[in-house]
Amino acid sequence: MINILTYIWGRKNPYNRVGIIFLNVPAPYLPWVMLALSHFSGSSLTENIMGIFVGHTYYYFTEVFPTMPITHGIRPLDTPGFL
């Protein structure tokens, strides 16, 4: 879950810099740095990779997809109007 949030936050704040352990990295690279640190610590990468994938999918369908001319502003992840 944390990787989903850091991916979305990093994409929405591309000019922020984050200090993690001894590194000062741009915010969009934070999930990838966390993935590398998890790999170096010997933990499973599956959760991190899935978090990045889900975060990217959410970001794409909420920020990128609606701005494409062919979609006419459709937002597939918005709550339906009848609810």
C-alpha positions in Angstrom: 0.0 0.0 0.0 2.8 2.4 0.8 4.3 2.0 -2.7 1.0 2.9 -4.3 0.9 6.1 -2.3 4.5 7.0 -2.9 4.2 6.3 -6.6 1.1 8.6 -6.9 2.6 11.3 -4.7 5.9 11.2 -6.6 4.1 11.6 -10.0 2.0 14.5 -8.7 5.1 16.2 -7.2 7.8 15.8 -9.7 10.0 18.6 -8.5 10.2 17.6 -4.9 13.3 15.9 -3.5 13.2 13.3 -0.8 16.0 12.3 1.5 16.0 8.5 2.2 18.8 7.0 4.2 21.9 8.6 2.6 20.3 9.5 -0.8 18.6 12.7 -1.9 16.4 11.6 -4.9 13.6 13.3 -6.9 10.2 12.3 -5.7 9.2 10.3 -8.9 12.2 8.0 -8.3 11.2 7.2 -4.6 9.3 4.0 -5.3 12.2 2.7 -7.4 14.7 3.5 -4.6 12.5 1.8 -2.1 12.4 -1.2 -4.4 16.2 -1.3 -4.6 16.5 -1.0 -0.8 14.1 -3.8 -0.4 16.1 -5.9 -2.8 19.4 -5.2 -1.0 17.8 -6.0 2.4 16.8 -9.4 1.1 13.0 -9.0 1.2 10.5 -10.0 -1.5 10.1 -7.6 -4.4 6.6 -8.8 -5.3 4.8 -6.4 -3.0 6.9 -3.4 -4.2 6.5 -4.2 -7.9 2.7 -4.7 -7.5 2.5 -1.4 -5.6 4.3 0.4 -8.4 2.1 -1.3 -11.0 -1.2 -0.4 -9.2 0.0 3.1 -8.5 0.9 3.6 -12.2 -2.5 2.2 -13.3 -4.4 4.5 -11.0 -2.3 7.6 -12.0 -2.8 6.8 -15.7 -6.6 6.4 -15.5 -7.0 9.5 -13.3 -4.5 11.9 -14.7 -3.4 10.9 -18.2 -6.3 9.0 -19.8 -8.9 11.8 -19.4 -6.6 14.3 -21.2 -6.3 12.2 -24.3 -8.4 13.7 -27.1 -9.9 10.4 -28.2 -11.4 9.8 -24.7 -13.5 13.0 -24.6 -12.7 13.5 -20.9 -14.0 10.1 -19.8 -12.8 9.2 -16.3 -13.2 5.5 -15.9 -12.4 5.4 -12.2 -14.8 8.1 -11.1 -17.9 7.1 -9.0 -21.0 6.8 -11.2 -23.5 9.6 -11.1 -26.4 7.4 -9.8 -24.5 6.8 -6.6 
